[in-house]
Amino acid sequence: MQKMNLFLVLCGLLLHVFLHASAGESKGHISVVLMGATGDLAKKYLWQSLFRLYIDESSRGYSFFFYGAALSKPETGKELMFQVLKELTCPPDVAPERCNLLKSQFLRLSQYLQLKTDEDYKALNKEIESTLIQEDLTEAGRLFYLSVPPFAYADIASKINSTCRPNSGAWIRVVLEKPFGHDYNSALELAKQLQNFFQEEEIYRVDHYLGKQAISHILPFRHDNRQFLEPIWNQHYVERVEIVMKETVDAKGRISFYEKYGVIRDVIQNHLTETLMYIAMEQPKNLNSSQEIVQNKLQLFGSLHKLHKKSAVIGQYQQYQAQVQEELEKTADYTSKIPTFAGVLVYIDNVRWDGIPFILTSGKALDERAGYVRVLFKNKALCVQNESARKTVQSQCDPKQIIFYIGYGDLKMPAILISKNLFKPIMPMSSWKEVRDHLETTLFGQSLSQFYIYTPVMETETYESLVSNIFHGKQDYFITTEHLLASWKFWTPLLNSLMNEDLRIYPGGPENKNLLDFVLSGKEIMFAIEQPVNILSDMSQNETPDDYKVMQSLYRNSSLVSAWAEQLISELASYLQEAAEHAVKQSGVFHLALSGGSSPVVLFQRLVWHHHSFPWKQTHLWMVDERCVPLTDPESNFRNVHDNLVQYLKIPYFNIHPMPVHMQQRLCAEEDKGTEAYASDITALVNDTRFDFVLLGVGTDGHTASLFPNSNAGLKGKEMVVFTESPIKPHQRMSLSLSVINRAKQIGVLVTGRGKHDIVTQISRVGQRPKTWPITGVQPKNGKMVWFIDYEALLM
């Protein structure tokens, strides 16, 4: 017993020594609580960063105690946590003997706690206060790092606020990891919850990209070189700005997260947008003023031009669907619309940047891992000497650019590069060194010898920098509530507009080739090639994506045209214009019947913006089917045609023929004889009641027009127009019958999207069974039928 008591006394003395071992006068005691102490982020980065904080700040007069917290029971959590702590490393400039001492001290100053209930938090507070009293320490602050899922933030915040606040005179800082919501409303709700418990200056939202050395030096670089940059950092000299983060890894293992967020929410809304702020914001007069930096960022957010769906291109790597089905146990017919690649075009409506494109790009399963900001300047030089002669001297005809290289890729390290034909920069030589070797490497097609290149004197881990900034209260490296909401307010409309957009499917890695290249057209962005491809199972191993064009073959004994959705729509639009021009040439008029649904919308838009010579004045528009709702109702098929096609065209009013579903202030009442009225109009205006072109679609149940399975309505008989009943609301419909559809001169069937793959496969194997699959009853008697099926519906 005496030995045990002696041991406890010695332990207490050692702890007292460690807590009071700081050099010089004590600046106060810090209690650090790491929640999620046994999680991946803590294992990889956070414990190492806290150890580095201890090394740096204990020598400056601060004392520490570290509490690792998680939901695991003490015996399990302690073992997991200390396995990580034993692997901690010291900076290269720390001698091995001192490193061993520091690690030993850090381990003795660290302990594991289970934090789950209110009582657990009360016990934590009691432990902190007991340590302060027993060791006669003055409390400087408490740092709570919440490395936990966002859904737990509010509950933990409530418990910290009610039980673990320090006494007056000491600060409290609560650190949060993204995601901070998935749109404006969710971010606002989370912000309101946190504001119930903490003041704004107590909240530190981490965007680890702001700890990258090349990114964190953008503002200091602009400040130190303002004499060179101020004249050229504007619309008159800058051509464009590229902000890029490329990854070779895919989302495997993170699918449950990725299905909720996707690449724009995961990377572009935060990391790349924050980088954009540093590049484009007005230079603060005082770099040490967090408040001024935050205000300048908010001012820039107010100048960002609103985004729309044409501001972005989106894609998804080919294996993503299979990974979703495997990890989330989804059925084979589940289709994900989550993008794993995006390029977004941003414009800024202010005097400095008006008209200059900022291009934000990120994706998974790409050809290389790299991240950079590239500011390209306009080149107005005309050089008389040929290129080979210019190699001996730095020419004004060489590209002019400034690159903040985040790491990896060709350089494999953080760097700042400035074209030698711009200026030689001023750099803090204590933290950045000029590189004069390895100049045979090229970057963006240019030899490194054409740049002034600077790399950090010592590379620091991102989280080590961020933890230090948290400790010192540098809030400009973190996301304030106002800043967060401004960002989500900017991005949410784009995210909403892209929810149901088609994705460009890409194979991944080097096989992507030029599949994801995109071009700028005014304030819109689009993929550079219109004929992306799928890799079919029976393709030759020697063939590449560039070898595949539009597929033309047979499907159900009729012509088949297949391509990726974008090219398929282009083909259909051209085919439709040819049919219209032929009909007008033959008879002076073109009778076109259009289906409802979402599939034709992209076709309508293609016709409006790319087919200016279409003979609309000679075209009569008819409806294949209509829902029994007022024509102004958003559910109306005619409303869809009007909003996406008719309102943009000069079609004579009397050439537009909506179905008469709303008569006598009633909807689809048989006594109003709307079907007979529409049939009468067709008989009167359409020669031999043969439409020149009927555009159809196919539902996942095999229905077409509003002719549904297990119903005889419209499938038999001579009636041209019939009432039908849909299995989904609105149930009542009006539709052309198979009788009149099959009299058409040409029929086009448009089928797009993975969700249609099963029905496309099913009806390819059956004969004419319209009672089960109404689309199989479409068999033109003296006309031509063409199937337009995209690769996703046909092959995936």
Secondary structure, 3 states (H helix, E strand, C coil): CHHHHHHHHHHHHHHHHHHCCCCCCCCEEEEEEEECCCCHHHHHHHHHHHHHHHHHHHCCCEEEEEEEEECCCHHHHHHHHHHHHCCCCCCCCCCHHHHHHHHHHHHHCEEEEECCCHHHHHHHHHHHHHHHHHCCCCEEEEEEEECCCHHHHHHHHHHHHHHCCCCCCCEEEEEEECCCCCCHHHHHHHHHHHHCCCCHHHEEEECHHHHCHHHHCHHHHHHHCHHHHCCCCCCCCEEEEEEEEECCCCCCCCHHHHHHHHHHHHHHHHHHHHHHHHHHCCCCCCCCCHHHHHHHHHHHHCCECCCCHHHEEEEEECCHHHHHHHHCCCCCCCCCCCCCEEEEEECECCCCCCCCCEEEEEECCCCCCEEEEEEEECCCCCCCCCHHHHCCCCCCCCCCEEEEEEEECCCCCCEEEEECCCCCCCCCCCCEEECCCCCCCEECCEEHHHEEEEEECCCCCHHHHHHHHHHCCCHHHCCCHHHHHHHHHHHHHHHHHCCCCCCEEECCHHHHCCCCCEEEECCEEEECCCCCCCCCCCCCCCCCHHHCCCEEEEECCEEEEEECHHHHHHHHHHHHHHHHHHHHHHHCCEEEEECCCCCHHHHHHHHHHHCCCCCHHHEEEEECEEECCCCCCCCCHHHHHHHHCHHHCCCCHHHEECCCCEECCEECCHHHCHHHHHHHHHHHHCHHHCCCEEEEECCCCCCECCECCCCCCCCCCCCCEEEEECCCCCCEEEEECHHHHCCCCEEEEEECCHHHHHHHHHHCCCCCCCCCCHHHHCCCCCCEEEEEEEHHHHHC
